[in-house]
């Protein structure tokens, strides 16, 4: 997740939320085969939010913002 840039994170978040919606719908109608998938998607969403918050606070940087002058004095 951390190697994705901000736009890719937003896209991945949107896809995960859509899948979560569909899985909840399947669960309500009794068509769900894999209950574990619901939990995995929720954890992925939490991971994405965590990475986004870390970048917002400056605790980590996106791959686009990697300093180019590493090692230069």
N, CA, C and O atoms as CSV, one atom per row, in Angstrom:
chain,resi,resn,atom,element,x,y,z
A,1,UNK,N,N,0.813,-1.193,0.000
A,1,UNK,CA,C,0.000,0.000,0.000
A,1,UNK,C,C,0.863,1.266,0.000
A,1,UNK,O,O,0.529,2.254,-0.654
A,2,UNK,N,N,1.954,1.225,0.727
A,2,UNK,CA,C,2.769,2.424,0.878
A,2,UNK,C,C,3.468,2.831,-0.412
A,2,UNK,O,O,3.872,3.985,-0.554
A,3,UNK,N,N,3.618,1.898,-1.360
A,3,UNK,CA,C,4.290,2.242,-2.607
A,3,UNK,C,C,3.348,2.900,-3.613
A,3,UNK,O,O,3.792,3.344,-4.672
A,4,UNK,N,N,2.058,2.967,-3.299
A,4,UNK,CA,C,1.084,3.611,-4.181
A,4,UNK,C,C,1.094,5.117,-3.961
A,4,UNK,O,O,1.304,5.591,-2.844
A,5,UNK,N,N,0.861,5.870,-5.047
A,5,UNK,CA,C,0.753,7.320,-4.870
A,5,UNK,C,C,-0.665,7.674,-4.411
A,5,UNK,O,O,-1.519,6.797,-4.286
A,6,UNK,N,N,-0.904,8.941,-4.164
A,6,UNK,CA,C,-2.177,9.368,-3.572
A,6,UNK,C,C,-3.383,9.036,-4.453
A,6,UNK,O,O,-4.418,8.597,-3.951
A,7,UNK,N,N,-3.250,9.245,-5.772
A,7,UNK,CA,C,-4.372,8.966,-6.669
A,7,UNK,C,C,-4.701,7.476,-6.684
A,7,UNK,O,O,-5.869,7.090,-6.697
A,8,UNK,N,N,-3.661,6.645,-6.682
A,8,UNK,CA,C,-3.889,5.202,-6.682
A,8,UNK,C,C,-4.532,4.747,-5.377
A,8,UNK,O,O,-5.356,3.833,-5.374
A,9,UNK,N,N,-4.156,5.385,-4.268
A,9,UNK,CA,C,-4.770,5.050,-2.979
A,9,UNK,C,C,-6.255,5.385,-2.983
A,9,UNK,O,O,-7.075,4.599,-2.508
A,10,UNK,N,N,-6.598,6.547,-3.518
A,10,UNK,CA,C,-8.006,6.951,-3.573
A,10,UNK,C,C,-8.789,5.983,-4.458
A,10,UNK,O,O,-9.913,5.603,-4.131
A,11,UNK,N,N,-8.190,5.591,-5.576
A,11,UNK,CA,C,-8.847,4.639,-6.470
A,11,UNK,C,C,-9.036,3.290,-5.778
A,11,UNK,O,O,-10.109,2.693,-5.861
A,12,UNK,N,N,-8.004,2.815,-5.102
A,12,UNK,CA,C,-8.080,1.532,-4.389
A,12,UNK,C,C,-9.133,1.603,-3.284
A,12,UNK,O,O,-9.855,0.634,-3.054
A,13,UNK,N,N,-9.223,2.758,-2.593
A,13,UNK,CA,C,-10.222,2.936,-1.538
A,13,UNK,C,C,-11.630,2.868,-2.119
A,13,UNK,O,O,-12.507,2.215,-1.554
A,14,UNK,N,N,-11.843,3.535,-3.233
A,14,UNK,CA,C,-13.161,3.528,-3.869
A,14,UNK,C,C,-13.556,2.106,-4.281
A,14,UNK,O,O,-14.694,1.685,-4.077
A,15,UNK,N,N,-12.602,1.374,-4.862
A,15,UNK,CA,C,-12.886,-0.002,-5.278
A,15,UNK,C,C,-13.206,-0.891,-4.076
A,15,UNK,O,O,-14.113,-1.721,-4.134
A,16,UNK,N,N,-12.459,-0.711,-2.993
A,16,UNK,CA,C,-12.680,-1.526,-1.797
A,16,UNK,C,C,-14.041,-1.227,-1.182
A,16,UNK,O,O,-14.727,-2.138,-0.720
A,17,UNK,N,N,-14.434,0.037,-1.174
A,17,UNK,CA,C,-15.739,0.390,-0.618
A,17,UNK,C,C,-16.872,-0.183,-1.463
A,17,UNK,O,O,-17.887,-0.633,-0.930
A,18,UNK,N,N,-16.694,-0.164,-2.789
A,18,UNK,CA,C,-17.706,-0.758,-3.662
A,18,UNK,C,C,-17.822,-2.259,-3.412
A,18,UNK,O,O,-18.922,-2.807,-3.346
A,19,UNK,N,N,-16.665,-2.918,-3.273
A,19,UNK,CA,C,-16.692,-4.357,-3.017
A,19,UNK,C,C,-17.324,-4.661,-1.663
A,19,UNK,O,O,-18.062,-5.637,-1.529
A,20,UNK,N,N,-17.039,-3.833,-0.659
A,20,UNK,CA,C,-17.640,-4.017,0.657
A,20,UNK,C,C,-19.158,-3.883,0.572
A,20,UNK,O,O,-19.888,-4.662,1.184
A,21,UNK,N,N,-19.627,-2.901,-0.180
A,21,UNK,CA,C,-21.064,-2.719,-0.369
A,21,UNK,C,C,-21.678,-3.966,-1.002
A,21,UNK,O,O,-22.711,-4.459,-0.551
A,22,UNK,N,N,-21.028,-4.467,-2.052
A,22,UNK,CA,C,-21.552,-5.655,-2.735
A,22,UNK,C,C,-21.540,-6.880,-1.826
A,22,UNK,O,O,-22.476,-7.679,-1.842
A,23,UNK,N,N,-20.480,-7.027,-1.034
A,23,UNK,CA,C,-20.408,-8.168,-0.124
A,23,UNK,C,C,-21.480,-8.088,0.956
A,23,UNK,O,O,-22.067,-9.104,1.328
A,24,UNK,N,N,-21.732,-6.895,1.455
A,24,UNK,CA,C,-22.793,-6.741,2.458
A,24,UNK,C,C,-24.153,-7.067,1.857
A,24,UNK,O,O,-25.009,-7.662,2.512
A,25,UNK,N,N,-24.338,-6.674,0.614
A,25,UNK,CA,C,-25.586,-6.984,-0.075
A,25,UNK,C,C,-25.735,-8.494,-0.233
A,25,UNK,O,O,-26.814,-9.042,-0.003
A,26,UNK,N,N,-24.647,-9.169,-0.628
A,26,UNK,CA,C,-24.678,-10.627,-0.754
A,26,UNK,C,C,-24.968,-11.288,0.585
A,26,UNK,O,O,-25.703,-12.274,0.653
A,27,UNK,N,N,-24.391,-10.745,1.644
A,27,UNK,CA,C,-24.602,-11.311,2.973
A,27,UNK,C,C,-26.074,-11.185,3.379
A,27,UNK,O,O,-26.646,-12.109,3.957
A,28,UNK,N,N,-26.669,-10.052,3.075
A,28,UNK,CA,C,-28.062,-9.824,3.447
A,28,UNK,C,C,-29.007,-10.740,2.675
A,28,UNK,O,O,-30.048,-11.145,3.192
A,29,UNK,N,N,-28.641,-11.066,1.436
A,29,UNK,CA,C,-29.505,-11.919,0.625
A,29,UNK,C,C,-29.158,-13.396,0.752
A,29,UNK,O,O,-29.816,-14.242,0.146
A,30,UNK,N,N,-28.129,-13.713,1.534
A,30,UNK,CA,C,-27.758,-15.104,1.759
A,30,UNK,C,C,-26.960,-15.735,0.637
A,30,UNK,O,O,-26.888,-16.961,0.556
A,31,UNK,N,N,-26.359,-14.938,-0.231
A,31,UNK,CA,C,-25.609,-15.463,-1.368
A,31,UNK,C,C,-24.102,-15.488,-1.118
A,31,UNK,O,O,-23.338,-15.856,-2.011
A,32,UNK,N,N,-23.673,-15.110,0.056
A,32,UNK,CA,C,-22.247,-14.987,0.324
A,32,UNK,C,C,-21.614,-16.355,0.558
A,32,UNK,O,O,-22.107,-17.151,1.358
A,33,UNK,N,N,-20.500,-16.621,-0.160
A,33,UNK,CA,C,-19.814,-17.899,-0.006
A,33,UNK,C,C,-18.655,-17.773,0.986
A,33,UNK,O,O,-18.430,-18.668,1.800
A,34,UNK,N,N,-17.924,-16.661,0.916
A,34,UNK,CA,C,-16.701,-16.507,1.691
A,34,UNK,C,C,-16.871,-15.370,2.704
A,34,UNK,O,O,-16.715,-14.199,2.360
A,35,UNK,N,N,-17.188,-15.721,3.946
A,35,UNK,CA,C,-17.375,-14.698,4.974
A,35,UNK,C,C,-16.072,-13.989,5.321
A,35,UNK,O,O,-16.091,-12.839,5.758
A,36,UNK,N,N,-14.960,-14.653,5.135
A,36,UNK,CA,C,-13.650,-14.083,5.451
A,36,UNK,C,C,-13.346,-12.875,4.563
A,36,UNK,O,O,-12.660,-11.948,4.992
A,37,UNK,N,N,-13.848,-12.881,3.344
A,37,UNK,CA,C,-13.575,-11.795,2.391
A,37,UNK,C,C,-14.081,-10.456,2.929
A,37,UNK,O,O,-13.439,-9.427,2.721
A,38,UNK,N,N,-15.202,-10.459,3.607
A,38,UNK,CA,C,-15.758,-9.237,4.183
A,38,UNK,C,C,-14.772,-8.618,5.167
A,38,UNK,O,O,-14.536,-7.410,5.143
A,39,UNK,N,N,-14.203,-9.442,6.022
A,39,UNK,CA,C,-13.238,-8.955,7.007
A,39,UNK,C,C,-11.958,-8.452,6.329
A,39,UNK,O,O,-11.394,-7.437,6.737
A,40,UNK,N,N,-11.507,-9.162,5.301
A,40,UNK,CA,C,-10.291,-8.760,4.599
A,40,UNK,C,C,-10.460,-7.391,3.945
A,40,UNK,O,O,-9.545,-6.569,3.984
A,41,UNK,N,N,-11.608,-7.147,3.353
A,41,UNK,CA,C,-11.862,-5.860,2.701
A,41,UNK,C,C,-11.897,-4.742,3.734
A,41,UNK,O,O,-11.356,-3.663,3.494
A,42,UNK,N,N,-12.528,-4.985,4.883
A,42,UNK,CA,C,-12.559,-3.966,5.937
A,42,UNK,C,C,-11.152,-3.638,6.417
A,42,UNK,O,O,-10.842,-2.476,6.677
A,43,UNK,N,N,-10.309,-4.638,6.537
A,43,UNK,CA,C,-8.925,-4.411,6.963
A,43,UNK,C,C,-8.148,-3.637,5.896
A,43,UNK,O,O,-7.334,-2.774,6.226
A,44,UNK,N,N,-8.394,-3.940,4.624
A,44,UNK,CA,C,-7.734,-3.203,3.546
A,44,UNK,C,C,-8.127,-1.730,3.572
A,44,UNK,O,O,-7.284,-0.853,3.385
A,45,UNK,N,N,-9.403,-1.464,3.804
A,45,UNK,CA,C,-9.874,-0.078,3.883
A,45,UNK,C,C,-9.184,0.637,5.037
A,45,UNK,O,O,-8.769,1.787,4.893
A,46,UNK,N,N,-9.059,-0.025,6.169
A,46,UNK,CA,C,-8.376,0.573,7.320
A,46,UNK,C,C,-6.908,0.843,7.003
A,46,UNK,O,O,-6.371,1.877,7.400
A,47,UNK,N,N,-6.255,-0.074,6.292
A,47,UNK,CA,C,-4.851,0.134,5.915
A,47,UNK,C,C,-4.703,1.349,5.005
A,47,UNK,O,O,-3.775,2.142,5.163
A,48,UNK,N,N,-5.617,1.491,4.057
A,48,UNK,CA,C,-5.563,2.624,3.134
A,48,UNK,C,C,-5.735,3.928,3.900
A,48,UNK,O,O,-4.981,4.878,3.689
A,49,UNK,N,N,-6.730,3.980,4.795
A,49,UNK,CA,C,-6.931,5.181,5.600
A,49,UNK,C,C,-5.709,5.487,6.462
A,49,UNK,O,O,-5.372,6.654,6.662
A,50,UNK,N,N,-5.047,4.456,6.972
A,50,UNK,CA,C,-3.858,4.656,7.800
A,50,UNK,C,C,-2.736,5.283,6.988
A,50,UNK,O,O,-2.098,6.230,7.448
A,51,UNK,N,N,-2.487,4.774,5.794
A,51,UNK,CA,C,-1.427,5.323,4.943
A,51,UNK,C,C,-1.747,6.765,4.568
A,51,UNK,O,O,-0.862,7.620,4.574
A,52,UNK,N,N,-3.014,7.038,4.241
A,52,UNK,CA,C,-3.403,8.401,3.878
A,52,UNK,C,C,-3.200,9.352,5.056
A,52,UNK,O,O,-2.737,10.477,4.870
A,53,UNK,N,N,-3.539,8.916,6.249
A,53,UNK,CA,C,-3.382,9.756,7.442
A,53,UNK,C,C,-1.905,9.986,7.765
A,53,UNK,O,O,-1.522,11.087,8.160
A,54,UNK,N,N,-1.079,8.959,7.600
A,54,UNK,CA,C,0.356,9.120,7.834
A,54,UNK,C,C,0.939,10.173,6.902
A,54,UNK,O,O,1.754,10.996,7.320
A,55,UNK,N,N,0.525,10.147,5.655
A,55,UNK,CA,C,1.019,11.142,4.692
A,55,UNK,C,C,0.515,12.531,5.044
A,55,UNK,O,O,1.240,13.516,4.903
A,56,UNK,N,N,-0.721,12.608,5.498
A,56,UNK,CA,C,-1.294,13.896,5.896
A,56,UNK,C,C,-0.516,14.500,7.057
A,56,UNK,O,O,-0.305,15.712,7.103
A,57,UNK,N,N,-0.089,13.659,7.994
A,57,UNK,CA,C,0.656,14.134,9.159
A,57,UNK,C,C,2.144,14.275,8.885
A,57,UNK,O,O,2.882,14.788,9.727
A,58,UNK,N,N,2.591,13.830,7.724
A,58,UNK,CA,C,4.000,13.924,7.385
A,58,UNK,C,C,4.842,12.812,7.968
A,58,UNK,O,O,6.066,12.933,8.011
A,59,UNK,N,N,4.225,11.732,8.419
A,59,UNK,CA,C,4.966,10.614,8.994
A,59,UNK,C,C,5.571,9.723,7.917
A,59,UNK,O,O,6.542,9.011,8.172
A,60,UNK,N,N,5.005,9.759,6.724
A,60,UNK,CA,C,5.574,9.029,5.595
A,60,UNK,C,C,5.317,9.858,4.342
A,60,UNK,O,O,4.467,10.748,4.341
A,61,UNK,N,N,6.048,9.565,3.292
A,61,UNK,CA,C,5.893,10.304,2.043
A,61,UNK,C,C,5.435,9.349,0.957
A,61,UNK,O,O,5.703,8.149,1.010
A,62,UNK,N,N,4.744,9.898,-0.024
A,62,UNK,CA,C,4.318,9.083,-1.150
A,62,UNK,C,C,5.516,8.851,-2.059
A,62,UNK,O,O,6.491,9.599,-1.983
A,63,UNK,N,N,5.470,7.851,-2.905
A,63,UNK,CA,C,6.599,7.565,-3.793
A,63,UNK,C,C,6.939,8.734,-4.712
A,63,UNK,O,O,8.077,8.846,-5.169
A,64,UNK,N,N,5.972,9.605,-4.991
A,64,UNK,CA,C,6.217,10.768,-5.843
A,64,UNK,C,C,7.094,11.801,-5.154
A,64,UNK,O,O,7.775,12.580,-5.820
A,65,UNK,N,N,7.084,11.815,-3.823
A,65,UNK,CA,C,7.765,12.854,-3.063
A,65,UNK,C,C,9.095,12.402,-2.471
A,65,UNK,O,O,9.613,13.053,-1.563
A,66,UNK,N,N,9.655,11.308,-2.962
A,66,UNK,CA,C,10.925,10.813,-2.432
A,66,UNK,C,C,12.010,11.833,-2.752
A,66,UNK,O,O,12.137,12.249,-3.904
A,67,UNK,N,N,12.802,12.249,-1.753
A,67,UNK,CA,C,13.841,13.243,-2.000
A,67,UNK,C,C,14.864,12.734,-3.007
A,67,UNK,O,O,15.345,11.606,-2.895
A,68,UNK,N,N,15.195,13.567,-3.989
A,68,UNK,CA,C,16.123,13.148,-5.036
A,68,UNK,C,C,17.570,13.318,-4.615
A,68,UNK,O,O,18.457,12.729,-5.232
A,69,UNK,N,N,17.832,14.102,-3.587
A,69,UNK,CA,C,19.194,14.394,-3.172
A,69,UNK,C,C,19.693,13.520,-2.050
A,69,UNK,O,O,20.479,13.982,-1.224
A,70,UNK,N,N,19.267,12.274,-1.988
A,70,UNK,CA,C,19.743,11.397,-0.921
A,70,UNK,C,C,21.232,11.157,-1.096
A,70,UNK,O,O,21.687,10.821,-2.190
A,71,UNK,N,N,21.992,11.328,-0.021
A,71,UNK,CA,C,23.419,11.104,-0.061
A,71,UNK,C,C,24.222,12.325,-0.464
A,71,UNK,O,O,25.437,12.339,-0.267
A,72,UNK,N,N,23.605,13.333,-1.010
A,72,UNK,CA,C,24.317,14.557,-1.403
A,72,UNK,C,C,24.480,15.443,-0.183
A,72,UNK,O,O,23.559,15.586,0.621
A,73,UNK,N,N,25.650,16.033,-0.049
A,73,UNK,CA,C,25.918,16.852,1.136
A,73,UNK,C,C,25.618,18.293,0.927
A,73,UNK,O,O,25.798,19.099,1.840
